Amino acid sequence: MTTVLKLDELSPAGLALTLVPTPDEQAALAERFGLLEPPELHAELTVRTEGEDVRVFGRLRAHAVQACVLSGAPVPEDIEEAIDTLYRRLPANDPHAEIELSEDDLDIEPLAGGQIDLGELVAQCFGVALNPYPHASGDAVAEARRFVSDEEAEAIRRNPFAVLKQAHDLGE
């Protein structure tokens, strides 16, 4: 998603906006995150200045369908995630200078170039919120296991890297 906010256009009162990806952007998100179908995504954001910093906060709601890591079966997921990101300007004298960060500063993003790509912020928050190991129902997993022989299953239990070796051997 591409929604670039130029900070010189930001009023002191802030800005409230809604981001919904176009069909092409949905397809790009599906490809980027390995989804089985384009996600439904909706973000309500507020952007406001806090001194020299810029805060972006709001909510992300999405529906995504991923492949089960065991069976490949579709696994639908509903996501509701808070977004709260603080952007801080880099030192003007040397943008490559090392900056000491305290524990409170670890969630601060550098602000350079006078703009923020809100679409990319939402896309990254969406990607982080996705389940990294989606699992289908027990029936779908049991069906997938029917295609693994007892000998292969035992080899996998003994050595989890056997699967990687087997895949590598098949690729040669």
C-alpha positions as CSV (number, residue, x, y, z in Angstrom):
1,M,0.0,0.0,0.0
2,T,1.3,3.4,-0.8
3,T,0.0,6.3,1.2
4,V,2.8,8.8,1.7
5,L,2.2,11.6,4.1
6,K,4.3,14.7,3.6
7,L,4.9,16.2,7.0
8,D,4.9,19.8,5.8
9,E,1.2,19.2,4.9
10,L,0.4,18.0,8.4
11,S,-1.7,20.6,10.3
12,P,-1.0,21.2,14.0
13,A,-4.4,19.7,14.7
14,G,-3.2,16.4,13.2
15,L,-4.9,14.2,10.7
16,A,-7.3,11.2,10.9
17,L,-7.5,8.9,7.9
18,T,-8.7,5.5,6.8
19,L,-6.5,3.2,4.7
20,V,-8.0,0.4,2.6
21,P,-5.8,-1.2,0.0
22,T,-6.9,-1.3,-3.7
23,P,-7.4,-4.7,-5.3
24,D,-3.9,-4.5,-6.8
25,E,-2.4,-3.6,-3.4
26,Q,-4.3,-6.5,-1.8
27,A,-2.8,-8.9,-4.4
28,A,0.7,-7.4,-3.7
29,L,0.1,-8.0,0.1
30,A,-1.0,-11.6,-0.6
31,E,2.2,-12.2,-2.6
32,R,4.5,-10.4,-0.1
33,F,3.2,-12.4,2.9
34,G,2.5,-15.7,1.1
35,L,-1.3,-15.7,1.6
36,L,-3.7,-17.9,-0.3
37,E,-5.9,-15.1,-1.2
38,P,-5.9,-11.3,-1.1
39,P,-6.5,-10.0,2.4
40,E,-9.3,-7.7,3.5
41,L,-7.6,-4.9,5.4
42,H,-8.8,-1.7,7.0
43,A,-6.8,0.7,9.1
44,E,-8.0,3.8,11.0
45,L,-5.1,6.1,11.8
46,T,-4.4,9.4,13.5
47,V,-1.2,11.3,12.8
48,R,-0.1,14.2,15.0
49,T,3.0,16.0,16.0
50,E,4.4,15.8,19.5
51,G,7.0,18.5,19.6
52,E,9.6,17.5,17.0
53,D,8.3,13.9,16.9
54,V,5.4,12.5,14.9
55,R,3.1,9.9,16.4
56,V,0.9,7.5,14.3
57,F,-1.7,5.5,16.2
58,G,-4.9,3.7,15.5
59,R,-6.3,0.2,14.8
60,L,-5.7,-2.4,12.1
61,R,-8.4,-4.9,11.2
62,A,-7.9,-7.6,8.7
63,H,-9.0,-11.0,7.4
64,A,-6.3,-13.2,5.9
65,V,-6.1,-16.8,4.7
66,Q,-2.8,-18.6,5.0
67,A,-1.7,-22.2,4.2
68,C,-1.4,-24.6,7.1
69,V,2.3,-25.3,7.8
70,L,1.5,-29.0,8.1
71,S,-1.2,-29.8,5.5
72,G,-1.3,-26.7,3.2
73,A,-5.0,-26.4,3.9
74,P,-6.5,-22.9,4.1
75,V,-6.4,-21.3,7.5
76,P,-8.5,-18.2,7.9
77,E,-7.5,-15.6,10.5
78,D,-9.1,-12.4,11.8
79,I,-6.6,-9.8,13.0
80,E,-7.3,-6.8,15.2
81,E,-4.1,-5.0,16.2
82,A,-3.3,-1.6,17.8
83,I,-0.8,0.6,15.9
84,D,1.3,3.1,17.9
85,T,4.5,4.3,16.3
86,L,6.6,7.3,17.2
87,Y,8.8,8.8,14.5
88,R,11.8,11.0,15.5
89,R,13.9,13.2,13.3
90,L,17.5,12.1,12.8
91,P,20.3,14.5,13.9
92,A,20.8,17.1,11.2
93,N,24.6,17.2,11.6
94,D,25.3,13.6,10.7
95,P,22.6,11.2,9.7
96,H,25.0,8.3,10.0
97,A,26.1,9.1,13.5
98,E,25.6,6.5,16.2
99,I,22.7,7.2,18.5
100,E,22.5,5.7,22.0
101,L,18.9,4.4,22.7
102,S,17.4,3.8,26.0
103,E,14.9,1.0,26.6
104,D,12.1,3.6,26.1
105,D,13.5,4.5,22.7
106,L,13.4,1.1,21.1
107,D,10.0,1.6,19.5
108,I,11.0,4.9,17.9
109,E,11.4,4.9,14.1
110,P,13.8,7.4,12.4
111,L,12.2,10.2,10.5
112,A,14.1,11.2,7.5
113,G,13.1,12.9,4.3
114,G,10.1,14.8,5.6
115,Q,7.6,12.1,4.9
116,I,6.1,8.9,6.3
117,D,4.8,6.0,4.2
118,L,1.7,5.1,6.2
119,G,0.8,2.3,3.8
120,E,4.1,0.6,4.5
121,L,3.6,1.1,8.2
122,V,0.2,-0.7,8.0
123,A,1.6,-3.4,5.8
124,Q,4.5,-4.1,8.3
125,C,2.0,-4.2,11.2
126,F,-0.2,-6.6,9.3
127,G,2.8,-8.9,8.5
128,V,3.9,-8.9,12.1
129,A,0.3,-9.7,13.3
130,L,0.0,-12.8,11.0
131,N,0.3,-16.1,12.7
132,P,3.8,-17.4,11.8
133,Y,2.7,-21.1,12.1
134,P,-1.0,-21.4,11.0
135,H,-2.5,-24.8,11.7
136,A,-5.6,-26.2,10.1
137,S,-8.2,-28.3,12.0
138,G,-7.2,-31.7,13.2
139,D,-9.0,-33.4,10.3
140,A,-7.0,-31.6,7.7
141,V,-3.7,-32.4,9.4
142,A,-4.7,-36.0,9.8
143,E,-5.5,-36.2,6.1
144,A,-2.1,-34.7,5.2
145,R,-0.4,-37.2,7.5
146,R,-1.9,-40.1,5.5
147,F,0.5,-39.3,2.7
148,V,3.6,-39.7,4.9
149,S,4.8,-43.2,5.2
150,D,5.5,-44.7,8.7
151,E,9.2,-44.8,7.8
152,E,9.3,-41.2,6.7
153,A,7.4,-40.1,9.9
154,E,9.9,-42.0,12.1
155,A,12.9,-40.4,10.3
156,I,11.3,-36.9,10.8
157,R,10.7,-37.6,14.5
158,R,14.4,-38.8,15.0
159,N,15.9,-35.9,13.0
160,P,13.8,-32.8,12.1
161,F,16.5,-31.8,9.5
162,A,15.7,-35.0,7.6
163,V,12.9,-33.2,5.9
164,L,15.2,-30.5,4.6
165,K,17.7,-33.1,3.4
166,Q,15.0,-35.0,1.6
167,A,13.7,-31.8,-0.1
168,H,17.3,-30.9,-1.0
169,D,17.9,-34.4,-2.5
170,L,14.7,-34.2,-4.6
171,G,15.9,-30.8,-6.0
172,E,19.1,-32.2,-7.3
